[in-house]
Amino acid sequence: MKITENSQLNVLIIGSGSMGHQNQRVHDEWIEKYNLFSKVEQQSAIKKGKFKDLITLEGIDWCGTRTIYNYLVNGKHESLPLKVFNDLGLFLWNHLYDYNTGRTPVHLFLRQSDPGLGICIPQDTRENGFSFREQNDPLKKIYLEGLDK
């Protein structure tokens, strides 16, 4: 099968904080908590005699302020659904929003195919110093509008 952009699995790409600062990749700890909540939810369903898939996000690459996560359903890598992407955006917004600055430390929140080793995404250009950052808080758009793509 020929691999095209539409046939590749979407992964989650998040960037937060600043290099060398305490908030560098602060999203990592919240992804761990998201995975823990998912596991508790799945185990609670099983105790009630109901089947529930175990959803986890597995970090596969870390570089600078960025992390790439595979979306796993019962341990099998699948394409990250838009609903989970939006739910995770709201989860991070609710835990990372800073009332003093009016934003979160997340500067990159993408659902696209894995860019490969080093997390050089297509949006990285010479003009942005090969370090693309979304201009506005990417989680704020999900919080206010949801995503339609």
C-alpha positions as CSV (number, residue, x, y, z in Angstrom):
1,M,0.0,0.0,0.0
2,K,1.3,3.4,-0.9
3,I,1.7,5.7,2.1
4,T,0.0,9.0,1.7
5,E,-0.7,11.8,4.1
6,N,-4.2,10.5,4.6
7,S,-3.1,6.9,5.3
8,Q,-0.6,7.7,8.0
9,L,-1.7,7.6,11.6
10,N,-2.2,10.9,13.4
11,V,-0.1,11.5,16.5
12,L,-0.3,14.2,19.1
13,I,2.4,16.8,19.1
14,I,2.6,19.2,22.1
15,G,5.1,21.9,22.9
16,S,5.1,23.9,26.2
17,G,7.3,26.1,28.3
18,S,10.7,27.4,27.4
19,M,14.1,25.7,27.1
20,G,16.0,25.6,30.3
21,H,13.1,26.8,32.4
22,Q,11.1,24.9,35.0
23,N,8.0,24.9,32.8
24,Q,9.8,23.1,29.9
25,R,7.4,20.3,28.7
26,V,5.1,20.9,31.6
27,H,2.5,19.1,29.5
28,D,4.3,15.7,30.2
29,E,3.1,15.5,33.8
30,W,-0.5,16.2,32.8
31,I,-0.4,13.6,30.0
32,E,0.7,11.1,32.7
33,K,-2.3,12.1,34.8
34,Y,-4.6,11.8,31.8
35,N,-3.4,8.3,31.3
36,L,-4.0,7.5,35.0
37,F,-7.5,8.9,34.9
38,S,-8.2,6.8,31.8
39,K,-6.9,3.6,33.5
40,V,-9.1,4.2,36.6
41,E,-12.1,4.8,34.4
42,Q,-11.5,1.6,32.5
43,Q,-11.0,-0.4,35.7
44,S,-14.1,1.0,37.3
45,A,-16.2,0.0,34.2
46,I,-14.8,-3.5,34.4
47,K,-15.7,-3.8,38.1
48,K,-19.3,-2.9,37.1
49,G,-19.2,-5.6,34.4
50,K,-18.9,-3.2,31.5
51,F,-16.2,-3.3,28.9
52,K,-14.3,0.0,28.3
53,D,-11.3,0.4,26.1
54,L,-8.0,1.5,27.8
55,I,-6.9,4.7,26.1
56,T,-3.3,5.8,26.7
57,L,-0.9,8.4,25.2
58,E,2.6,7.0,24.9
59,G,5.5,9.4,24.5
60,I,7.7,8.3,21.6
61,D,9.9,11.3,21.0
62,W,11.1,14.3,23.1
63,C,13.1,17.2,21.7
64,G,13.4,20.7,23.2
65,T,10.0,21.8,24.4
66,R,8.2,19.2,22.2
67,T,6.8,15.7,22.8
68,I,5.2,13.3,20.3
69,Y,2.6,10.9,21.6
70,N,1.1,7.8,20.0
71,Y,-2.5,7.2,20.8
72,L,-3.1,3.6,22.0
73,V,-6.3,1.7,22.4
74,N,-5.8,-1.4,24.5
75,G,-2.1,-1.2,23.6
76,K,-2.6,-0.9,19.9
77,H,-1.4,2.2,18.0
78,E,-4.3,4.0,16.2
79,S,-4.8,7.3,14.7
80,L,-5.7,10.0,17.2
81,P,-9.4,10.8,16.9
82,L,-10.5,14.5,16.7
83,K,-12.8,14.0,19.7
84,V,-9.9,12.7,21.9
85,F,-7.7,15.6,20.7
86,N,-10.3,18.1,21.6
87,D,-11.0,16.4,25.0
88,L,-7.3,16.4,25.8
89,G,-7.1,20.1,24.8
90,L,-9.8,20.9,27.3
91,F,-8.2,18.8,30.0
92,L,-4.9,20.6,29.6
93,W,-6.7,24.0,29.4
94,N,-8.4,23.3,32.7
95,H,-5.2,22.4,34.5
96,L,-2.7,24.7,32.9
97,Y,-4.6,28.0,32.4
98,D,-2.9,30.9,34.2
99,Y,-5.4,33.7,35.2
100,N,-2.5,36.2,35.5
101,T,-1.4,35.8,31.9
102,G,-4.7,34.7,30.3
103,R,-3.1,31.7,28.6
104,T,-1.5,28.4,29.1
105,P,2.2,27.6,28.6
106,V,1.3,25.4,25.6
107,H,2.6,26.9,22.4
108,L,2.1,23.9,20.1
109,F,-0.8,21.5,20.1
110,L,-1.1,19.5,16.8
111,R,-2.8,16.4,15.5
112,Q,-0.9,15.3,12.4
113,S,1.3,12.5,11.1
114,D,4.5,11.7,12.9
115,P,7.3,14.0,11.6
116,G,10.0,11.6,12.6
117,L,13.1,11.8,14.7
118,G,13.9,15.3,16.1
119,I,10.3,16.5,15.8
120,C,11.0,18.7,12.8
121,I,7.4,19.5,11.7
122,P,6.5,20.9,8.2
123,Q,5.5,24.2,9.9
124,D,9.2,24.7,10.9
125,T,10.8,27.2,8.5
126,R,13.9,29.3,8.2
127,E,11.7,32.4,8.9
128,N,10.6,31.1,12.3
129,G,14.1,29.7,13.2
130,F,12.9,26.2,12.6
131,S,10.9,26.4,15.8
132,F,7.2,26.9,14.9
133,R,5.0,28.1,17.7
134,E,1.3,28.8,17.3
135,Q,0.8,32.6,17.7
136,N,-2.2,32.3,20.0
137,D,-2.7,29.8,22.8
138,P,-3.8,26.7,20.8
139,L,-5.8,25.4,23.7
140,K,-7.9,28.6,23.9
141,K,-9.3,27.9,20.5
142,I,-10.5,24.5,21.6
143,Y,-11.9,25.9,24.8
144,L,-13.8,28.7,23.1
145,E,-14.8,27.2,19.7
146,G,-13.8,23.6,19.5
147,L,-12.0,22.5,16.3
148,D,-13.7,21.8,13.1
149,K,-10.9,20.0,11.3
